[in-house]
Amino acid sequence: MKKRILVVDDEKNLRILYEEELKSEGYDVEVADSAESAFKWLDKKEYDVIVLDIQMPGMSGLEAMGTFSIRIESKPSSSTRLIRNLRTISSLGPQTLMS
């Protein structure tokens, strides 16, 4: 089963780039343009990783991280990891990311 990643970024071109790159690596990817949109996805599906832009209009990524953490912790079976940007993904490497 493919690992599922939710990318949250207000910049359309970055969302497209992240989605294409991660899909080319074999991941199942959803994108959201805001924290509020991401919350709707999180209500519908479980994700292995959430990649979150920090500076967004409306609710910032830092504010959203707290809400994501609460929602994830409320699901005992959840193993979702929060990552604040793709530079973090690069530094982790695929084995660490999906272990």
C-alpha positions as CSV (number, residue, x, y, z in Angstrom):
1,M,0.0,0.0,0.0
2,K,1.3,3.5,-0.9
3,K,2.2,5.8,1.9
4,R,-0.2,8.8,2.0
5,I,1.1,12.4,2.2
6,L,-0.9,15.6,2.7
7,V,0.9,18.7,1.5
8,V,-0.3,22.1,2.8
9,D,1.0,25.2,1.1
10,D,-0.7,28.4,0.0
11,E,1.5,28.8,-3.1
12,K,-0.1,27.0,-6.1
13,N,3.2,26.4,-7.9
14,L,4.8,24.8,-4.9
15,R,1.8,22.6,-4.3
16,I,2.0,21.4,-7.9
17,L,5.8,20.8,-7.6
18,Y,5.5,18.9,-4.4
19,E,2.7,16.8,-5.6
20,E,4.4,15.8,-8.9
21,E,7.7,15.1,-7.1
22,L,6.2,13.0,-4.4
23,K,3.9,11.1,-6.8
24,S,6.9,10.3,-9.0
25,E,8.5,8.8,-5.9
26,G,5.5,6.5,-5.5
27,Y,3.5,8.3,-2.8
28,D,-0.2,8.9,-2.7
29,V,-0.5,12.7,-2.4
30,E,-3.3,15.1,-1.5
31,V,-2.7,18.9,-1.5
32,A,-4.5,21.7,0.4
33,D,-4.1,25.4,-0.1
34,S,-4.8,26.3,3.5
35,A,-4.8,24.9,7.0
36,E,-8.6,25.0,6.9
37,S,-8.7,22.9,3.7
38,A,-6.2,20.5,5.2
39,F,-8.4,19.9,8.3
40,K,-11.2,18.8,5.9
41,W,-8.9,16.2,4.3
42,L,-7.7,15.0,7.7
43,D,-11.3,14.5,8.7
44,K,-11.8,12.2,5.7
45,K,-8.5,10.3,5.5
46,E,-5.5,9.2,7.5
47,Y,-2.0,10.3,6.4
48,D,1.4,9.0,7.1
49,V,3.0,12.4,6.7
50,I,1.7,16.0,6.7
51,V,4.1,18.5,5.0
52,L,3.1,22.0,6.3
53,D,4.1,25.4,5.1
54,I,4.8,27.7,8.0
55,Q,3.9,31.1,6.5
56,M,0.4,31.1,5.1
57,P,-2.4,33.6,5.1
58,G,-5.2,33.0,7.6
59,M,-4.1,30.3,10.0
60,S,-0.3,30.0,9.9
61,G,1.4,26.7,9.7
62,L,2.6,27.0,13.3
63,E,-1.0,27.6,14.5
64,A,-2.2,24.7,12.4
65,M,0.5,22.4,13.7
66,G,-1.1,22.6,17.2
67,T,-4.6,21.7,15.8
68,F,-3.1,18.9,13.7
69,S,-1.3,17.5,16.7
70,I,-4.5,17.4,18.8
71,R,-6.5,15.7,16.0
72,I,-3.8,13.2,15.4
73,E,-3.3,12.4,19.1
74,S,-7.1,11.9,19.4
75,K,-6.8,8.9,17.0
76,P,-5.0,6.2,19.0
77,S,-4.1,4.2,15.8
78,S,-2.6,7.2,14.0
79,S,1.1,7.2,13.2
80,T,1.0,10.5,11.2
81,R,4.2,12.6,11.2
82,L,4.1,16.4,10.9
83,I,6.9,17.9,8.7
84,R,7.2,21.7,8.4
85,N,8.7,21.8,4.8
86,L,10.2,19.6,2.2
87,R,13.8,20.5,3.1
88,T,13.1,18.5,6.2
89,I,12.0,15.6,4.1
90,S,15.2,15.7,2.1
91,S,17.3,15.7,5.3
92,L,15.3,12.7,6.7
93,G,15.6,10.6,3.6
94,P,12.9,8.2,2.4
95,Q,13.8,5.3,4.8
96,T,13.5,7.5,7.9
97,L,10.4,9.3,6.5
98,M,8.4,6.2,6.0
99,S,9.7,3.9,8.7
